[in-house]
C-alpha cells in the first residue's frame, strides 16, 4: 500500500477548512484511507538517517500527514487527487467531466513510433496540457506524482516510463526510435555536458536514484530514444530526460510521453497524470490529443479518457454488503465515490458511469465495494453468516501451540522479531565489534531499524 506525504497546511487550505488530527483521521477512514503518521520533514530524515545528518538541520518543521492509499487508487497519489476525492465524498464538489480535444488549428502533434522499438520498448502514448499555470507547490506535486506512479503501477519504470517536456522548446512531429548507444547524443537533465548512450550508463552507474533503472535497457543492442523534428533528444527512457526540454515554473505547454512494455499500463498512467493536472489548465479538465503512428501505419489518438457504463442490481448490492439501501440512496453513495449513477428499471438497477480516473473499477464487485465504503463499514450490521463450514487447524500451528505452553512454563519467553535489525542492536549495545559479526548488510537501508540480516 503506497504512502503519500502531504503538507497539512496546504491540504487544509485546498479543502477549505482545518481539522484536528483525530477528526481528519476519521474522515480518512470513512473514505477508505488511513492516516498513518503525523510528522515533520526533520523527523522523517532523522528516523531514516539518524541524528548526525546535515540534512536534518536544514529540514522543515512543517507538519506532514503520511496517508496510506490503496495500491490501485492511482488518482489519490497526489494532493490534487486526494483533495478532489475528499471534496466529492463530502458533497462539496461535483464530479468533474474530463474531455480530450483537438487543437483549435486542427493540426495534431504527432509521435511516430519506429519499427526498431519493438526490440526494447514497443509502445508509446502521448498528450498535451495547454496553458497550464505552475507555482512551486504545483510543480513539486507534478514531479512527485510521476515518481509515485513510477514506483507503483510502472513497476520502477520497467513497465512504463514517463517523460514530460516543455512543448515550446521543441518542434513536432516527434519520433520514438531505438538506436545503438553510440548514436544517441544529448545533454541529460541538469547537466552541462553532452553524453552518448554508453556515457549515460557510466554517468549514472553510482547515482542514488537512477542507477536502479540502468539494467532495464543496458544489455540491449539498441536504446529507446525520443527526439523532435530537429533531432533534439527529449528523453532516453526509462533513464533520463534531456536538459533542452526540461520543465520549469515558466512552462505553459507540456508534452507528455509514456513509453512502455505494457500498453494498458501506459494508458492508465497517462490518463491519471492529465486528469490530475488538467485542473490547472486555462480550460480546466481539458487535454489536447496527440496522434501516435505505429510502424504498421495505424493511427491512435491519446489520451483516451474513456468513460464506460456498468449496470448493477440494487438487490445484489444489499445482499452482498448486508444493507437495505434503496436505489436513490445507493446512487447517491456511488456519486460520492466519483461514480455518477442513475436509477433505471423502476428502481431495480443502477447505471454507473466509470470515469477515466477510476481505472481501479474493473468489475461490478468494485462498485459494490465503493457503496460499502460510502455507506460506512461501521454502520453495517453484524450478522452470523447463513452458511456453515468445516475447518481444521494448520498442522504446523497446532504443533506450535502444543509446544508454546510447556516451554513458557519452563521459564522461557517467546519473542517474535523482525528479520532485519539495526547494526547497533547486535554490536554497540552488546559490546561487540560490528566487523566480527557474520551478517548480511543492506547497502541502502530505508531506516536505521533495518540495516542488516543477522
C-alpha positions as CSV (number, residue, x, y, z in Angstrom):
1,X,0.0,0.0,0.0
2,X,1.6,3.3,-1.1
3,X,2.1,6.1,1.5
4,X,1.9,9.7,0.4
5,X,3.3,12.6,2.3
6,X,1.1,15.7,2.2
7,X,1.8,19.1,3.9
8,X,-1.0,19.6,6.4
9,X,-1.4,23.3,5.9
10,X,-1.6,23.0,2.1
11,X,-4.1,20.2,2.4
12,X,-6.4,22.1,4.7
13,X,-6.1,25.2,2.5
14,X,-7.2,23.2,-0.5
15,X,-10.0,21.5,1.5
16,X,-11.3,24.9,2.6
17,X,-11.1,24.3,6.4
18,X,-8.9,23.0,9.1
19,X,-9.3,19.7,11.1
20,X,-7.9,18.3,14.3
21,X,-5.7,15.3,13.7
22,X,-8.3,12.8,15.1
23,X,-11.0,14.5,13.1
24,X,-9.1,14.1,9.8
25,X,-8.1,10.6,10.7
26,X,-11.8,9.8,11.0
27,X,-12.5,11.3,7.6
28,X,-9.7,9.3,6.0
29,X,-11.1,6.1,7.5
30,X,-14.6,6.9,6.2
31,X,-13.1,7.4,2.7
32,X,-11.2,4.1,2.8
33,X,-7.8,5.6,3.7
34,X,-5.6,5.6,6.8
35,X,-3.7,8.5,8.4
36,X,-0.6,6.5,9.1
37,X,1.6,9.2,10.8
38,X,1.7,12.9,11.7
39,X,5.3,14.0,11.4
40,X,7.7,16.6,10.0
41,X,10.3,16.6,7.3
42,X,13.0,16.8,10.0
43,X,11.6,13.9,12.0
44,X,11.4,11.8,8.8
45,X,15.1,12.4,7.9
46,X,16.2,11.7,11.5
47,X,14.2,8.5,11.5
48,X,15.7,7.3,8.2
49,X,19.3,8.5,8.5
50,X,20.0,9.3,12.2
51,X,20.7,12.5,14.1
52,X,24.1,13.2,12.7
53,X,22.9,14.2,9.3
54,X,23.4,17.7,7.9
55,X,20.1,17.4,6.0
56,X,18.2,17.3,9.3
57,X,19.5,20.6,10.4
58,X,18.0,22.4,7.4
59,X,14.8,20.4,7.2
60,X,11.4,21.9,7.7
61,X,9.4,21.6,10.8
62,X,6.1,21.9,8.9
63,X,3.6,19.3,9.8
64,X,3.2,16.5,7.3
65,X,0.5,13.9,7.1
66,X,1.6,10.4,5.9
67,X,-1.5,8.8,4.4
68,X,-1.8,5.1,3.3
69,X,-3.6,4.9,-0.1
70,X,-4.9,1.7,-1.7
71,X,-2.4,0.4,-4.3
72,X,-4.9,0.6,-7.2
73,X,-6.1,4.2,-6.4
74,X,-3.6,6.0,-8.6
75,X,-5.8,9.1,-8.6
76,X,-5.1,9.6,-4.9
77,X,-1.3,9.6,-5.1
78,X,-1.1,13.4,-5.1
79,X,-2.5,16.4,-3.3
80,X,-4.8,17.3,-6.2
81,X,-6.4,13.9,-6.4
82,X,-6.7,13.5,-2.7
83,X,-8.4,16.9,-2.2
84,X,-10.7,16.3,-5.2
85,X,-11.7,12.9,-3.9
86,X,-12.4,14.1,-0.4
87,X,-14.4,17.1,-1.5
88,X,-16.6,15.0,-3.8
89,X,-17.0,12.5,-1.0
90,X,-18.2,15.3,1.3
91,X,-20.6,16.5,-1.4
92,X,-18.8,19.8,-1.6
93,X,-17.8,19.5,-5.2
94,X,-19.4,17.8,-8.3
95,X,-17.6,15.1,-10.2
96,X,-15.6,16.8,-13.0
97,X,-16.1,15.9,-16.6
98,X,-12.8,15.3,-18.4
99,X,-12.5,15.9,-22.1
100,X,-9.8,15.3,-24.7
101,X,-10.0,17.9,-27.5
102,X,-8.2,18.7,-30.8
103,X,-6.3,21.9,-31.1
104,X,-8.0,25.0,-32.5
105,X,-5.8,24.9,-35.5
106,X,-6.9,21.3,-36.2
107,X,-3.3,20.2,-36.6
108,X,-2.4,17.4,-34.1
109,X,1.0,16.9,-32.6
110,X,2.3,13.5,-33.8
111,X,4.5,10.9,-32.2
112,X,5.9,8.5,-34.8
113,X,6.9,5.1,-33.5
114,X,9.8,3.4,-35.4
115,X,9.9,-0.3,-36.0
116,X,13.2,-0.9,-34.1
117,X,11.4,0.0,-30.8
118,X,9.9,-3.5,-30.7
119,X,13.3,-4.8,-29.7
120,X,13.3,-3.0,-26.4
121,X,10.1,-0.9,-25.7
122,X,7.4,-1.2,-28.3
123,X,4.6,1.1,-27.1
124,X,4.1,4.8,-26.6
125,X,1.3,7.2,-25.8
126,X,1.2,11.0,-25.5
127,X,-0.8,14.0,-24.6
128,X,-0.5,17.8,-24.2
129,X,-1.5,20.0,-21.4
130,X,-2.1,23.5,-22.8
131,X,-1.9,26.9,-21.0
132,X,-1.1,25.4,-17.6
133,X,0.0,27.6,-14.7
134,X,2.7,26.4,-12.4
135,X,3.5,27.5,-8.9
136,X,6.4,26.0,-6.9
137,X,3.9,23.8,-5.0
138,X,2.1,22.6,-8.1
139,X,5.4,21.9,-9.9
140,X,6.6,19.8,-7.0
141,X,3.4,17.9,-6.9
142,X,3.6,17.3,-10.6
143,X,7.1,15.8,-10.3
144,X,6.1,13.8,-7.1
145,X,3.1,12.2,-8.8
146,X,5.4,11.0,-11.6
147,X,7.7,9.4,-9.1
148,X,4.8,7.8,-7.2
149,X,3.5,6.3,-10.5
150,X,7.0,5.1,-11.4
151,X,7.3,3.3,-8.1
152,X,3.8,1.9,-8.2
153,X,1.9,0.9,-11.4
154,X,5.1,1.5,-13.6
155,X,7.0,-1.1,-11.5
156,X,10.0,1.1,-11.2
157,X,9.9,2.1,-14.8
158,X,10.2,-1.4,-16.1
159,X,6.6,-1.4,-17.5
160,X,6.1,2.4,-18.2
161,X,8.5,5.4,-18.1
162,X,7.0,8.9,-18.1
163,X,8.6,11.9,-19.8
164,X,7.4,15.5,-19.5
165,X,8.7,18.3,-21.7
166,X,8.3,22.0,-22.4
167,X,6.5,21.9,-25.7
168,X,7.6,25.4,-26.6
169,X,11.2,24.4,-26.7
170,X,10.8,21.6,-29.2
171,X,9.1,21.1,-32.5
172,X,7.0,18.2,-33.7
173,X,6.5,15.7,-35.2
174,X,8.3,13.7,-32.5
175,X,9.9,10.3,-33.1
176,X,10.2,7.3,-30.8
177,X,13.1,5.2,-32.1
178,X,15.7,2.7,-30.9
179,X,19.3,3.3,-31.8
180,X,22.8,1.9,-30.9
181,X,24.1,3.7,-27.7
182,X,26.9,5.4,-29.5
183,X,24.4,7.1,-31.9
184,X,22.4,8.7,-29.1
185,X,24.0,12.0,-28.0
186,X,22.4,14.7,-25.8
187,X,22.8,16.7,-22.7
188,X,21.0,14.9,-19.8
189,X,18.7,16.8,-17.4
190,X,20.5,19.2,-15.1
191,X,23.9,18.5,-16.8
192,X,26.0,20.9,-19.0
193,X,28.0,18.3,-21.0
194,X,26.9,16.1,-23.8
195,X,27.0,12.3,-23.4
196,X,26.3,9.3,-25.7
197,X,24.2,6.3,-24.6
198,X,27.3,4.5,-23.1
199,X,28.4,7.6,-21.3
200,X,24.9,8.0,-19.8
201,X,25.3,4.5,-18.3
202,X,28.7,5.4,-16.8
203,X,27.4,8.8,-15.6
204,X,24.6,7.3,-13.6
205,X,26.2,4.0,-12.5
206,X,26.5,5.2,-9.0
207,X,23.6,7.6,-8.9
208,X,21.4,7.1,-5.8
209,X,18.1,7.2,-7.6
210,X,18.8,6.4,-11.3
211,X,21.3,3.5,-11.0
212,X,18.4,1.1,-10.4
213,X,16.9,1.8,-13.8
214,X,20.0,1.2,-15.9
215,X,19.6,-2.6,-16.1
216,X,16.2,-2.2,-17.8
217,X,17.9,-1.4,-21.1
218,X,21.7,-1.7,-20.5
219,X,22.1,-5.1,-22.2
220,X,20.1,-4.3,-25.3
221,X,21.9,-3.6,-28.6
222,X,19.7,-0.5,-29.0
223,X,18.4,2.1,-26.6
224,X,15.0,3.7,-26.9
225,X,15.1,7.5,-27.6
226,X,12.6,10.2,-28.3
227,X,13.6,13.2,-30.4
228,X,11.9,16.0,-32.3
229,X,11.9,17.0,-36.0
230,X,15.2,18.9,-35.5
231,X,16.9,15.9,-33.9
232,X,16.8,17.3,-30.4
233,X,16.7,14.4,-27.9
234,X,13.8,14.8,-25.4
235,X,14.4,11.6,-23.4
236,X,16.3,8.3,-23.1
237,X,13.5,6.2,-21.5
238,X,13.5,4.9,-18.8
239,X,16.6,6.6,-17.6
240,X,16.6,10.4,-18.0
241,X,15.1,13.3,-19.9
242,X,17.1,15.8,-22.0
243,X,18.1,19.1,-20.5
244,X,16.9,21.1,-23.6
245,X,13.1,20.4,-23.0
246,X,13.1,20.4,-19.2
247,X,10.0,21.8,-17.5
248,X,10.3,25.0,-15.3
249,X,7.9,27.2,-13.4
250,X,7.5,29.2,-16.5
251,X,6.4,26.3,-18.7
252,X,3.0,26.9,-20.2
253,X,2.5,23.9,-22.6
254,X,3.6,20.4,-21.6
255,X,4.2,17.5,-23.9
256,X,3.8,14.2,-22.0
257,X,5.0,10.9,-23.4
258,X,4.9,7.5,-21.9
259,X,6.9,4.6,-23.4
260,X,6.1,1.1,-22.2
261,X,6.3,-2.6,-22.5
262,X,2.7,-2.8,-21.3
263,X,0.2,-0.6,-23.4
264,X,-2.6,-0.9,-20.9
265,X,-0.5,0.4,-18.0
266,X,0.7,3.3,-20.2
267,X,-2.8,4.4,-20.9
268,X,-3.7,4.3,-17.2
269,X,-0.6,6.3,-16.3
270,X,-1.3,9.0,-19.0
271,X,-5.0,9.3,-18.0
272,X,-4.0,9.7,-14.4
273,X,-1.4,12.3,-15.0
274,X,-3.5,14.5,-17.3
275,X,-6.7,14.1,-15.2
276,X,-4.9,15.3,-12.0
277,X,-3.2,18.3,-13.5
278,X,-5.6,19.5,-16.2
279,X,-7.3,21.3,-13.4
280,X,-4.6,24.0,-13.7
281,X,-5.1,24.5,-17.4
282,X,-6.7,27.6,-18.7
283,X,-9.6,25.4,-19.7
284,X,-9.9,23.1,-16.7
285,X,-10.3,19.3,-17.2
286,X,-9.5,19.5,-20.9
287,X,-6.5,17.8,-22.5
288,X,-5.2,18.1,-26.1
289,X,-5.0,14.9,-28.2
290,X,-1.7,13.6,-29.6
291,X,-1.7,11.3,-32.6
292,X,0.6,8.2,-32.3
293,X,1.5,6.5,-35.5
294,X,2.8,2.9,-35.3
295,X,5.1,1.2,-37.8
296,X,2.2,-0.7,-39.4
297,X,0.6,2.7,-40.3
298,X,-2.2,2.6,-37.7
299,X,-3.1,5.8,-36.0
300,X,-4.3,6.3,-32.5
301,X,-5.4,9.3,-30.5
302,X,-4.3,9.7,-26.9
303,X,-5.3,10.2,-24.1
304,X,-8.4,8.0,-24.4
305,X,-10.1,9.4,-21.3
306,X,-12.7,6.8,-21.8
307,X,-16.0,6.8,-19.9
308,X,-17.8,3.5,-19.6
309,X,-21.1,2.4,-18.1
310,X,-21.8,-0.6,-15.8
311,X,-25.2,-1.8,-14.7
312,X,-25.7,-3.3,-11.2
313,X,-28.7,-4.6,-9.4
314,X,-29.7,-2.9,-6.1
315,X,-30.8,-6.2,-4.6
316,X,-27.3,-7.6,-5.2
317,X,-25.7,-4.6,-3.6
318,X,-27.8,-5.1,-0.4
319,X,-27.3,-8.9,-0.4
320,X,-23.5,-8.7,-0.7
321,X,-22.9,-5.8,1.7
322,X,-25.7,-6.6,4.2
323,X,-27.5,-3.3,3.8
324,X,-31.1,-2.2,3.0
325,X,-30.5,0.9,1.0
326,X,-32.9,1.9,-1.8
327,X,-31.9,2.7,-5.4
328,X,-31.7,6.5,-4.8
329,X,-29.6,6.2,-1.8
330,X,-27.2,3.7,-3.5
331,X,-26.9,6.1,-6.4
332,X,-26.1,8.9,-4.1
333,X,-23.4,6.8,-2.3
334,X,-21.7,5.9,-5.5
335,X,-21.7,9.5,-6.7
336,X,-19.7,10.3,-3.5
337,X,-17.1,8.0,-4.8
338,X,-16.8,9.7,-8.2
339,X,-19.1,7.1,-9.8
340,X,-22.1,9.1,-11.1
341,X,-25.2,6.8,-11.1
342,X,-28.7,6.8,-12.4
343,X,-31.7,4.7,-11.3
344,X,-33.2,2.6,-14.1
345,X,-35.7,-0.2,-14.5
346,X,-38.2,1.1,-11.8
347,X,-35.5,1.3,-9.1
348,X,-34.2,-2.2,-9.5
349,X,-30.9,-1.3,-11.2
350,X,-28.3,1.4,-11.3
351,X,-26.5,2.6,-14.4
352,X,-23.0,3.6,-13.2
353,X,-20.6,5.8,-15.1
354,X,-17.0,5.0,-14.5
355,X,-14.7,8.0,-15.2
356,X,-11.2,7.8,-16.7
357,X,-9.5,8.5,-13.3
358,X,-11.1,5.4,-11.7
359,X,-9.1,2.7,-13.5
360,X,-9.3,0.6,-10.4
361,X,-13.0,-0.2,-11.1
362,X,-12.7,-3.2,-13.4
363,X,-15.7,-5.3,-12.2
364,X,-19.1,-4.9,-10.6
365,X,-17.5,-6.1,-7.3
366,X,-15.5,-2.9,-7.2
367,X,-18.7,-0.9,-7.4
368,X,-20.3,-2.9,-4.6
369,X,-17.1,-2.1,-2.5
370,X,-17.5,1.6,-3.1
371,X,-21.1,1.5,-1.9
372,X,-19.9,-0.2,1.3
373,X,-17.2,2.5,1.8
374,X,-19.5,5.4,1.2
375,X,-22.2,3.8,3.4
376,X,-19.7,3.2,6.2
377,X,-18.3,-0.2,7.3
378,X,-19.0,0.6,10.9
379,X,-22.7,1.1,10.0
380,X,-23.1,-2.3,8.5
381,X,-25.0,-4.6,10.9
382,X,-23.0,-7.6,12.0
383,X,-24.7,-10.9,11.3
384,X,-23.9,-14.6,11.6
385,X,-23.2,-16.0,8.1
386,X,-26.0,-18.1,6.8
387,X,-23.7,-20.9,5.7
388,X,-21.7,-23.2,7.9
389,X,-18.2,-24.5,7.1
390,X,-15.9,-27.2,8.5
391,X,-12.4,-26.1,9.2
392,X,-9.3,-27.5,10.9
393,X,-6.1,-26.1,12.4
394,X,-3.0,-26.0,10.2
395,X,-0.7,-28.8,11.5
396,X,2.3,-26.6,12.0
397,X,0.3,-24.1,14.0
398,X,-1.1,-27.0,16.1
399,X,2.4,-28.2,16.9
400,X,3.5,-24.7,17.8
401,X,0.5,-24.2,20.1
402,X,1.2,-27.6,21.9
403,X,4.8,-26.6,22.4
404,X,4.3,-23.0,23.4
405,X,2.6,-23.6,26.8
406,X,5.1,-26.1,28.3
407,X,8.1,-24.1,27.1
408,X,6.7,-21.0,28.7
409,X,6.1,-22.9,31.9
410,X,9.8,-23.9,31.8
411,X,10.7,-20.3,32.2
412,X,11.3,-19.3,28.6
413,X,9.9,-16.1,27.0
414,X,8.7,-16.2,23.4
415,X,9.8,-13.4,21.1
416,X,8.8,-12.6,17.6
417,X,11.4,-10.3,15.9
418,X,11.9,-8.6,12.5
419,X,14.1,-10.4,10.0
420,X,16.2,-7.2,9.8
421,X,17.7,-5.2,12.6
422,X,20.0,-2.3,13.2
423,X,23.8,-2.6,13.4
424,X,23.8,-1.1,16.9
425,X,21.4,-3.8,18.2
426,X,23.9,-6.5,17.5
427,X,27.2,-4.6,18.1
428,X,27.4,-1.5,20.2
429,X,24.5,-2.4,22.5
430,X,26.1,-5.8,23.1
431,X,29.6,-4.6,23.5
432,X,30.8,-6.2,20.3
433,X,32.6,-5.0,17.1
434,X,30.4,-4.9,14.0
435,X,33.3,-6.3,11.9
436,X,33.3,-9.5,14.0
437,X,29.7,-10.3,13.4
438,X,28.8,-12.6,10.5
439,X,25.8,-10.9,8.9
440,X,24.3,-9.7,5.6
441,X,24.3,-5.9,5.4
442,X,21.8,-3.9,3.4
443,X,23.6,-1.4,1.2
444,X,20.9,1.3,1.2
445,X,18.7,0.7,4.3
446,X,15.4,2.6,4.3
447,X,15.6,3.2,8.1
448,X,18.1,2.8,10.9
449,X,16.0,-0.1,12.3
450,X,16.5,-2.3,9.3
451,X,20.2,-2.3,8.3
452,X,21.2,-5.9,8.4
453,X,20.1,-9.6,8.5
454,X,21.6,-11.5,11.4
